[in-house]
Every structure is written in structure tokens, then in C-alpha cells.
Amino acid sequence: MAEQRYQAVLAVVSDGETVTDVASRFGVSRQTVHAWLAKYEAGGLENLGMARTGRGRVRIRPAARSRR
């Protein structure tokens, strides 16, 4: 899941895709993509549920579970 968020953010930030196109491709709402972008801009990979390990590798953390 965190990898999906990262790929979606990169598609918007680096590739110049629209939020609408990215949301459609990843099966989420535009609001969700905007939230991921805000988290990424505020704190980088760590805020997307990914953390860098000591040697430049990326470890994916499990997504928080919803209490619905």
C-alpha cells in the first residue's frame, strides 16, 4: 500500500500527471491523492508509510488499519 502511495505521488510530482488521472489509475479519490501529496510534501517518504533504513534502502511499513 505504501508503495502505491509513493508511485502515485511520483506520477504527479515527477511525471506531471494530473491528480484526476492518477486517482483513476490507482482506484482512489482525488482527495486521497491530494492527501498523499500533502503528506509527502510535509515529511517525505516517512509520512507516506515508508521509512529509509540506514543504508539507503526503503522499508515499507504496514498501513494503519481502519476502525470501521
Distance bins in CASP14 RR format, pairs under 12 A and 6 or more apart:
PFRMAT RR
TARGET T0000
AUTHOR 0000-0000-0000
RMODE 2
METHOD distances of the structure
MODEL  1
1 7 0 0 0 0 0 1 0 0 0 0 0
1 8 0 0 0 0 0 1 0 0 0 0 0
1 26 0 0 0 0 0 1 0 0 0 0 0
1 28 0 0 0 0 0 1 0 0 0 0 0
1 32 0 0 0 0 0 1 0 0 0 0 0
1 36 0 0 0 0 0 1 0 0 0 0 0
1 48 0 0 0 0 1 0 0 0 0 0 0
1 49 0 0 0 0 1 0 0 0 0 0 0
1 50 0 0 0 0 0 1 0 0 0 0 0
1 60 0 0 0 0 1 0 0 0 0 0 0
1 61 0 0 0 0 1 0 0 0 0 0 0
1 62 1 0 0 1 0 0 0 0 0 0 0
1 63 1 0 1 0 0 0 0 0 0 0 0
1 64 0 0 0 0 1 0 0 0 0 0 0
1 65 0 0 0 0 0 1 0 0 0 0 0
1 66 0 0 0 0 0 1 0 0 0 0 0
2 8 0 0 0 0 0 1 0 0 0 0 0
2 9 0 0 0 0 0 1 0 0 0 0 0
2 36 0 0 0 0 0 1 0 0 0 0 0
2 39 0 0 0 0 0 1 0 0 0 0 0
2 40 0 0 0 0 0 1 0 0 0 0 0
2 44 0 0 0 0 0 1 0 0 0 0 0
2 45 0 0 0 0 1 0 0 0 0 0 0
2 46 0 0 0 0 0 1 0 0 0 0 0
2 47 0 0 0 0 0 1 0 0 0 0 0
2 48 1 0 1 0 0 0 0 0 0 0 0
2 49 1 0 1 0 0 0 0 0 0 0 0
2 50 1 0 1 0 0 0 0 0 0 0 0
2 51 0 0 0 0 1 0 0 0 0 0 0
2 58 0 0 0 0 1 0 0 0 0 0 0
2 59 0 0 0 0 1 0 0 0 0 0 0
2 60 1 0 1 0 0 0 0 0 0 0 0
2 61 1 0 0 1 0 0 0 0 0 0 0
2 62 0 0 0 0 1 0 0 0 0 0 0
2 63 1 0 0 1 0 0 0 0 0 0 0
2 64 0 0 0 0 0 1 0 0 0 0 0
3 9 0 0 0 0 0 1 0 0 0 0 0
3 10 0 0 0 0 0 1 0 0 0 0 0
3 26 0 0 0 0 0 1 0 0 0 0 0
3 45 0 0 0 0 0 1 0 0 0 0 0
3 48 0 0 0 0 1 0 0 0 0 0 0
3 49 0 0 0 0 1 0 0 0 0 0 0
3 50 1 0 0 1 0 0 0 0 0 0 0
3 58 0 0 0 0 1 0 0 0 0 0 0
3 59 0 0 0 0 0 1 0 0 0 0 0
3 60 1 0 1 0 0 0 0 0 0 0 0
3 61 0 0 0 0 0 1 0 0 0 0 0
3 62 0 0 0 0 0 1 0 0 0 0 0
3 63 0 0 0 0 0 1 0 0 0 0 0
4 10 0 0 0 0 0 1 0 0 0 0 0
4 11 0 0 0 0 0 1 0 0 0 0 0
4 22 0 0 0 0 0 1 0 0 0 0 0
4 23 0 0 0 0 0 1 0 0 0 0 0
4 25 0 0 0 0 0 1 0 0 0 0 0
4 26 1 0 0 1 0 0 0 0 0 0 0
4 27 0 0 0 0 1 0 0 0 0 0 0
4 28 0 0 0 0 1 0 0 0 0 0 0
4 32 0 0 0 0 0 1 0 0 0 0 0
4 33 0 0 0 0 0 1 0 0 0 0 0
4 36 0 0 0 0 1 0 0 0 0 0 0
4 48 0 0 0 0 1 0 0 0 0 0 0
4 49 0 0 0 0 0 1 0 0 0 0 0
4 50 0 0 0 0 0 1 0 0 0 0 0
4 60 0 0 0 0 0 1 0 0 0 0 0
4 63 0 0 0 0 1 0 0 0 0 0 0
5 11 0 0 0 0 0 1 0 0 0 0 0
5 12 0 0 0 0 0 1 0 0 0 0 0
5 22 0 0 0 0 0 1 0 0 0 0 0
5 26 0 0 0 0 1 0 0 0 0 0 0
5 28 0 0 0 0 1 0 0 0 0 0 0
5 32 0 0 0 0 1 0 0 0 0 0 0
5 33 0 0 0 0 1 0 0 0 0 0 0
5 35 0 0 0 0 1 0 0 0 0 0 0
5 36 1 0 1 0 0 0 0 0 0 0 0
5 37 0 0 0 0 1 0 0 0 0 0 0
5 38 0 0 0 0 0 1 0 0 0 0 0
5 39 0 0 0 0 1 0 0 0 0 0 0
5 40 0 0 0 0 1 0 0 0 0 0 0
5 44 0 0 0 0 0 1 0 0 0 0 0
5 45 0 0 0 0 1 0 0 0 0 0 0
5 46 0 0 0 0 0 1 0 0 0 0 0
5 47 0 0 0 0 1 0 0 0 0 0 0
5 48 1 0 1 0 0 0 0 0 0 0 0
5 49 1 0 0 1 0 0 0 0 0 0 0
5 50 1 0 0 1 0 0 0 0 0 0 0
5 60 0 0 0 0 1 0 0 0 0 0 0
5 61 0 0 0 0 0 1 0 0 0 0 0
5 63 0 0 0 0 1 0 0 0 0 0 0
6 12 0 0 0 0 0 1 0 0 0 0 0
6 13 0 0 0 0 0 1 0 0 0 0 0
6 14 0 0 0 0 0 1 0 0 0 0 0
6 22 0 0 0 0 0 1 0 0 0 0 0
6 26 0 0 0 0 0 1 0 0 0 0 0
6 36 0 0 0 0 1 0 0 0 0 0 0
6 37 0 0 0 0 0 1 0 0 0 0 0
6 39 0 0 0 0 0 1 0 0 0 0 0
6 40 0 0 0 0 1 0 0 0 0 0 0
6 44 0 0 0 0 1 0 0 0 0 0 0
6 45 1 0 0 1 0 0 0 0 0 0 0
6 46 0 0 0 0 0 1 0 0 0 0 0
6 47 0 0 0 0 0 1 0 0 0 0 0
6 48 1 0 1 0 0 0 0 0 0 0 0
6 49 0 0 0 0 1 0 0 0 0 0 0
6 50 1 0 0 1 0 0 0 0 0 0 0
6 51 0 0 0 0 0 1 0 0 0 0 0
6 52 0 0 0 0 0 1 0 0 0 0 0
6 58 0 0 0 0 1 0 0 0 0 0 0
6 60 0 0 0 0 1 0 0 0 0 0 0
6 61 0 0 0 0 0 1 0 0 0 0 0
7 13 0 0 0 0 0 1 0 0 0 0 0
7 14 0 0 0 0 0 1 0 0 0 0 0
7 15 0 0 0 0 1 0 0 0 0 0 0
7 17 0 0 0 0 0 1 0 0 0 0 0
7 22 0 0 0 0 1 0 0 0 0 0 0
7 25 0 0 0 0 1 0 0 0 0 0 0
7 26 1 0 0 1 0 0 0 0 0 0 0
7 28 0 0 0 0 0 1 0 0 0 0 0
7 33 0 0 0 0 0 1 0 0 0 0 0
7 36 0 0 0 0 0 1 0 0 0 0 0
7 40 0 0 0 0 0 1 0 0 0 0 0
7 45 0 0 0 0 0 1 0 0 0 0 0
7 48 0 0 0 0 0 1 0 0 0 0 0
7 50 0 0 0 0 0 1 0 0 0 0 0
7 60 0 0 0 0 0 1 0 0 0 0 0
8 14 0 0 0 0 0 1 0 0 0 0 0
8 15 0 0 0 0 0 1 0 0 0 0 0
8 16 0 0 0 0 0 1 0 0 0 0 0
8 17 0 0 0 0 1 0 0 0 0 0 0
8 18 0 0 0 0 0 1 0 0 0 0 0
8 19 0 0 0 0 1 0 0 0 0 0 0
8 21 0 0 0 0 0 1 0 0 0 0 0
8 22 1 0 1 0 0 0 0 0 0 0 0
8 23 1 0 0 1 0 0 0 0 0 0 0
8 24 0 0 0 0 0 1 0 0 0 0 0
8 25 1 0 0 1 0 0 0 0 0 0 0
8 26 1 0 1 0 0 0 0 0 0 0 0
8 27 0 0 0 0 1 0 0 0 0 0 0
8 28 1 0 0 1 0 0 0 0 0 0 0
8 29 0 0 0 0 0 1 0 0 0 0 0
8 30 0 0 0 0 0 1 0 0 0 0 0
8 32 0 0 0 0 1 0 0 0 0 0 0
8 33 1 0 1 0 0 0 0 0 0 0 0
8 34 0 0 0 0 0 1 0 0 0 0 0
8 35 0 0 0 0 0 1 0 0 0 0 0
8 36 1 0 0 1 0 0 0 0 0 0 0
8 37 0 0 0 0 1 0 0 0 0 0 0
8 39 0 0 0 0 0 1 0 0 0 0 0
8 40 0 0 0 0 1 0 0 0 0 0 0
8 48 0 0 0 0 1 0 0 0 0 0 0
9 15 0 0 0 0 0 1 0 0 0 0 0
9 16 0 0 0 0 0 1 0 0 0 0 0
9 17 0 0 0 0 0 1 0 0 0 0 0
9 19 0 0 0 0 0 1 0 0 0 0 0
9 22 0 0 0 0 1 0 0 0 0 0 0
9 23 0 0 0 0 0 1 0 0 0 0 0
9 26 0 0 0 0 0 1 0 0 0 0 0
9 28 0 0 0 0 0 1 0 0 0 0 0
9 32 0 0 0 0 0 1 0 0 0 0 0
9 33 1 0 0 1 0 0 0 0 0 0 0
9 34 0 0 0 0 0 1 0 0 0 0 0
9 35 0 0 0 0 0 1 0 0 0 0 0
9 36 1 0 1 0 0 0 0 0 0 0 0
9 37 1 0 1 0 0 0 0 0 0 0 0
9 38 0 0 0 0 1 0 0 0 0 0 0
9 39 0 0 0 0 1 0 0 0 0 0 0
9 40 1 0 1 0 0 0 0 0 0 0 0
9 41 0 0 0 0 1 0 0 0 0 0 0
9 42 0 0 0 0 0 1 0 0 0 0 0
9 43 0 0 0 0 0 1 0 0 0 0 0
9 44 0 0 0 0 1 0 0 0 0 0 0
9 45 0 0 0 0 1 0 0 0 0 0 0
9 47 0 0 0 0 0 1 0 0 0 0 0
9 48 1 0 0 1 0 0 0 0 0 0 0
9 49 0 0 0 0 0 1 0 0 0 0 0
9 50 0 0 0 0 0 1 0 0 0 0 0
10 16 0 0 0 0 1 0 0 0 0 0 0
10 17 0 0 0 0 1 0 0 0 0 0 0
10 22 0 0 0 0 1 0 0 0 0 0 0
10 26 0 0 0 0 0 1 0 0 0 0 0
10 33 0 0 0 0 0 1 0 0 0 0 0
10 36 0 0 0 0 0 1 0 0 0 0 0
10 37 0 0 0 0 0 1 0 0 0 0 0
10 40 0 0 0 0 1 0 0 0 0 0 0
10 44 0 0 0 0 0 1 0 0 0 0 0
10 45 0 0 0 0 0 1 0 0 0 0 0
10 48 0 0 0 0 0 1 0 0 0 0 0
10 50 0 0 0 0 0 1 0 0 0 0 0
11 17 1 0 1 0 0 0 0 0 0 0 0
11 18 0 0 0 0 1 0 0 0 0 0 0
11 19 0 0 0 0 1 0 0 0 0 0 0
11 20 0 0 0 0 0 1 0 0 0 0 0
11 21 0 0 0 0 1 0 0 0 0 0 0
11 22 1 0 1 0 0 0 0 0 0 0 0
11 23 0 0 0 0 0 1 0 0 0 0 0
11 24 0 0 0 0 0 1 0 0 0 0 0
11 25 1 0 0 1 0 0 0 0 0 0 0
11 26 0 0 0 0 1 0 0 0 0 0 0
11 33 0 0 0 0 1 0 0 0 0 0 0
11 36 0 0 0 0 0 1 0 0 0 0 0
11 37 0 0 0 0 0 1 0 0 0 0 0
11 40 0 0 0 0 0 1 0 0 0 0 0
12 18 1 0 0 1 0 0 0 0 0 0 0
12 19 1 0 1 0 0 0 0 0 0 0 0
12 20 0 0 0 0 0 1 0 0 0 0 0
12 21 0 0 0 0 1 0 0 0 0 0 0
12 22 1 0 1 0 0 0 0 0 0 0 0
12 23 0 0 0 0 1 0 0 0 0 0 0
12 25 0 0 0 0 0 1 0 0 0 0 0
12 26 0 0 0 0 0 1 0 0 0 0 0
12 30 0 0 0 0 0 1 0 0 0 0 0
12 33 1 0 0 1 0 0 0 0 0 0 0
12 34 0 0 0 0 1 0 0 0 0 0 0
12 36 0 0 0 0 1 0 0 0 0 0 0
12 37 1 0 0 1 0 0 0 0 0 0 0
12 38 0 0 0 0 0 1 0 0 0 0 0
12 40 0 0 0 0 1 0 0 0 0 0 0
12 41 0 0 0 0 0 1 0 0 0 0 0
13 19 0 0 0 0 0 1 0 0 0 0 0
13 22 0 0 0 0 0 1 0 0 0 0 0
13 33 0 0 0 0 0 1 0 0 0 0 0
13 36 0 0 0 0 0 1 0 0 0 0 0
13 37 1 0 0 1 0 0 0 0 0 0 0
13 38 0 0 0 0 0 1 0 0 0 0 0
13 40 1 0 0 1 0 0 0 0 0 0 0
13 41 0 0 0 0 1 0 0 0 0 0 0
13 44 0 0 0 0 0 1 0 0 0 0 0
13 48 0 0 0 0 0 1 0 0 0 0 0
14 22 0 0 0 0 0 1 0 0 0 0 0
14 37 0 0 0 0 0 1 0 0 0 0 0
14 40 0 0 0 0 0 1 0 0 0 0 0
15 21 0 0 0 0 1 0 0 0 0 0 0
15 22 0 0 0 0 1 0 0 0 0 0 0
15 25 0 0 0 0 0 1 0 0 0 0 0
16 22 0 0 0 0 1 0 0 0 0 0 0
16 37 0 0 0 0 0 1 0 0 0 0 0
17 23 0 0 0 0 1 0 0 0 0 0 0
17 24 0 0 0 0 0 1 0 0 0 0 0
17 25 0 0 0 0 1 0 0 0 0 0 0
17 26 0 0 0 0 0 1 0 0 0 0 0
17 33 0 0 0 0 1 0 0 0 0 0 0
17 37 0 0 0 0 0 1 0 0 0 0 0
18 24 0 0 0 0 1 0 0 0 0 0 0
18 25 0 0 0 0 0 1 0 0 0 0 0
18 30 0 0 0 0 1 0 0 0 0 0 0
18 33 0 0 0 0 1 0 0 0 0 0 0
18 34 0 0 0 0 0 1 0 0 0 0 0
18 37 0 0 0 0 0 1 0 0 0 0 0
19 25 0 0 0 0 0 1 0 0 0 0 0
19 26 0 0 0 0 0 1 0 0 0 0 0
19 28 0 0 0 0 0 1 0 0 0 0 0
19 29 0 0 0 0 1 0 0 0 0 0 0
19 30 1 0 1 0 0 0 0 0 0 0 0
19 31 0 0 0 0 1 0 0 0 0 0 0
19 32 0 0 0 0 1 0 0 0 0 0 0
19 33 1 0 1 0 0 0 0 0 0 0 0
19 34 1 0 0 1 0 0 0 0 0 0 0
19 35 0 0 0 0 0 1 0 0 0 0 0
19 36 0 0 0 0 1 0 0 0 0 0 0
19 37 1 0 0 1 0 0 0 0 0 0 0
19 38 0 0 0 0 0 1 0 0 0 0 0
20 26 0 0 0 0 0 1 0 0 0 0 0
20 27 0 0 0 0 0 1 0 0 0 0 0
20 28 0 0 0 0 0 1 0 0 0 0 0
20 29 0 0 0 0 0 1 0 0 0 0 0
20 30 1 0 1 0 0 0 0 0 0 0 0
20 31 0 0 0 0 0 1 0 0 0 0 0
20 32 0 0 0 0 0 1 0 0 0 0 0
20 33 0 0 0 0 1 0 0 0 0 0 0
20 34 0 0 0 0 0 1 0 0 0 0 0
21 27 0 0 0 0 0 1 0 0 0 0 0
21 28 0 0 0 0 0 1 0 0 0 0 0
21 30 0 0 0 0 1 0 0 0 0 0 0
21 33 0 0 0 0 1 0 0 0 0 0 0
22 28 0 0 0 0 1 0 0 0 0 0 0
22 29 0 0 0 0 0 1 0 0 0 0 0
22 30 0 0 0 0 1 0 0 0 0 0 0
22 32 0 0 0 0 1 0 0 0 0 0 0
22 33 1 0 1 0 0 0 0 0 0 0 0
22 34 0 0 0 0 0 1 0 0 0 0 0
22 36 0 0 0 0 1 0 0 0 0 0 0
22 37 0 0 0 0 1 0 0 0 0 0 0
23 29 1 0 1 0 0 0 0 0 0 0 0
23 30 1 0 1 0 0 0 0 0 0 0 0
23 31 0 0 0 0 1 0 0 0 0 0 0
23 32 1 0 0 1 0 0 0 0 0 0 0
23 33 1 0 1 0 0 0 0 0 0 0 0
23 34 0 0 0 0 1 0 0 0 0 0 0
23 35 0 0 0 0 0 1 0 0 0 0 0
23 36 0 0 0 0 1 0 0 0 0 0 0
23 37 0 0 0 0 0 1 0 0 0 0 0
24 30 0 0 0 0 1 0 0 0 0 0 0
24 32 0 0 0 0 0 1 0 0 0 0 0
24 33 0 0 0 0 1 0 0 0 0 0 0
25 33 0 0 0 0 1 0 0 0 0 0 0
26 32 0 0 0 0 1 0 0 0 0 0 0
26 33 1 0 0 1 0 0 0 0 0 0 0
26 36 0 0 0 0 1 0 0 0 0 0 0
27 33 0 0 0 0 1 0 0 0 0 0 0
28 34 0 0 0 0 0 1 0 0 0 0 0
28 35 0 0 0 0 1 0 0 0 0 0 0
28 36 0 0 0 0 1 0 0 0 0 0 0
29 35 0 0 0 0 1 0 0 0 0 0 0
29 36 0 0 0 0 0 1 0 0 0 0 0
30 36 0 0 0 0 0 1 0 0 0 0 0
30 37 0 0 0 0 0 1 0 0 0 0 0
31 37 0 0 0 0 0 1 0 0 0 0 0
31 38 0 0 0 0 0 1 0 0 0 0 0
32 38 0 0 0 0 0 1 0 0 0 0 0
32 39 0 0 0 0 0 1 0 0 0 0 0
33 39 0 0 0 0 0 1 0 0 0 0 0
33 40 0 0 0 0 0 1 0 0 0 0 0
33 48 0 0 0 0 0 1 0 0 0 0 0
34 40 0 0 0 0 0 1 0 0 0 0 0
34 41 0 0 0 0 0 1 0 0 0 0 0
35 41 0 0 0 0 0 1 0 0 0 0 0
35 42 0 0 0 0 0 1 0 0 0 0 0
35 47 0 0 0 0 0 1 0 0 0 0 0
35 48 0 0 0 0 0 1 0 0 0 0 0
36 42 0 0 0 0 0 1 0 0 0 0 0
36 43 0 0 0 0 0 1 0 0 0 0 0
36 44 0 0 0 0 0 1 0 0 0 0 0
36 45 0 0 0 0 0 1 0 0 0 0 0
36 47 0 0 0 0 1 0 0 0 0 0 0
36 48 1 0 0 1 0 0 0 0 0 0 0
36 49 0 0 0 0 0 1 0 0 0 0 0
36 50 0 0 0 0 0 1 0 0 0 0 0
36 63 0 0 0 0 0 1 0 0 0 0 0
37 43 0 0 0 0 0 1 0 0 0 0 0
37 44 0 0 0 0 0 1 0 0 0 0 0
37 47 0 0 0 0 0 1 0 0 0 0 0
37 48 0 0 0 0 1 0 0 0 0 0 0
38 44 0 0 0 0 0 1 0 0 0 0 0
38 47 0 0 0 0 1 0 0 0 0 0 0
38 48 0 0 0 0 0 1 0 0 0 0 0
39 45 0 0 0 0 1 0 0 0 0 0 0
39 46 0 0 0 0 1 0 0 0 0 0 0
39 47 1 1 0 0 0 0 0 0 0 0 0
39 48 1 0 1 0 0 0 0 0 0 0 0
39 49 0 0 0 0 1 0 0 0 0 0 0
39 50 0 0 0 0 0 1 0 0 0 0 0
40 46 0 0 0 0 1 0 0 0 0 0 0
40 47 1 0 0 1 0 0 0 0 0 0 0
40 48 1 0 1 0 0 0 0 0 0 0 0
40 49 0 0 0 0 0 1 0 0 0 0 0
40 50 0 0 0 0 1 0 0 0 0 0 0
41 47 0 0 0 0 1 0 0 0 0 0 0
41 48 0 0 0 0 0 1 0 0 0 0 0
42 48 0 0 0 0 0 1 0 0 0 0 0
43 49 0 0 0 0 0 1 0 0 0 0 0
43 50 0 0 0 0 0 1 0 0 0 0 0
43 51 0 0 0 0 0 1 0 0 0 0 0
43 52 0 0 0 0 0 1 0 0 0 0 0
44 50 0 0 0 0 1 0 0 0 0 0 0
44 51 0 0 0 0 0 1 0 0 0 0 0
44 52 0 0 0 0 1 0 0 0 0 0 0
44 58 0 0 0 0 0 1 0 0 0 0 0
45 51 1 0 0 1 0 0 0 0 0 0 0
45 52 1 0 0 1 0 0 0 0 0 0 0
45 53 0 0 0 0 0 1 0 0 0 0 0
45 56 0 0 0 0 0 1 0 0 0 0 0
45 57 0 0 0 0 0 1 0 0 0 0 0
45 58 1 0 0 1 0 0 0 0 0 0 0
45 59 0 0 0 0 1 0 0 0 0 0 0
45 60 0 0 0 0 1 0 0 0 0 0 0
45 61 0 0 0 0 0 1 0 0 0 0 0
46 52 1 0 0 1 0 0 0 0 0 0 0
46 53 0 0 0 0 0 1 0 0 0 0 0
46 58 0 0 0 0 0 1 0 0 0 0 0
46 59 0 0 0 0 0 1 0 0 0 0 0
46 60 0 0 0 0 0 1 0 0 0 0 0
46 61 0 0 0 0 1 0 0 0 0 0 0
47 61 0 0 0 0 0 1 0 0 0 0 0
48 58 0 0 0 0 0 1 0 0 0 0 0
48 60 0 0 0 0 1 0 0 0 0 0 0
48 61 0 0 0 0 1 0 0 0 0 0 0
48 63 0 0 0 0 1 0 0 0 0 0 0
49 58 0 0 0 0 0 1 0 0 0 0 0
49 59 0 0 0 0 1 0 0 0 0 0 0
49 60 1 0 0 1 0 0 0 0 0 0 0
49 61 1 0 1 0 0 0 0 0 0 0 0
49 62 0 0 0 0 1 0 0 0 0 0 0
49 63 1 0 0 1 0 0 0 0 0 0 0
49 64 0 0 0 0 1 0 0 0 0 0 0
50 56 0 0 0 0 0 1 0 0 0 0 0
50 57 0 0 0 0 0 1 0 0 0 0 0
50 58 1 0 1 0 0 0 0 0 0 0 0
50 59 1 0 0 1 0 0 0 0 0 0 0
50 60 1 0 1 0 0 0 0 0 0 0 0
50 61 1 0 0 1 0 0 0 0 0 0 0
50 62 0 0 0 0 0 1 0 0 0 0 0
50 63 0 0 0 0 0 1 0 0 0 0 0
51 57 0 0 0 0 1 0 0 0 0 0 0
51 58 1 0 0 1 0 0 0 0 0 0 0
51 59 1 0 1 0 0 0 0 0 0 0 0
51 60 0 0 0 0 1 0 0 0 0 0 0
51 61 1 0 0 1 0 0 0 0 0 0 0
51 62 0 0 0 0 0 1 0 0 0 0 0
52 58 1 0 1 0 0 0 0 0 0 0 0
52 59 1 0 0 1 0 0 0 0 0 0 0
52 60 0 0 0 0 0 1 0 0 0 0 0
52 61 0 0 0 0 0 1 0 0 0 0 0
53 59 1 0 1 0 0 0 0 0 0 0 0
53 60 0 0 0 0 0 1 0 0 0 0 0
53 61 0 0 0 0 0 1 0 0 0 0 0
END
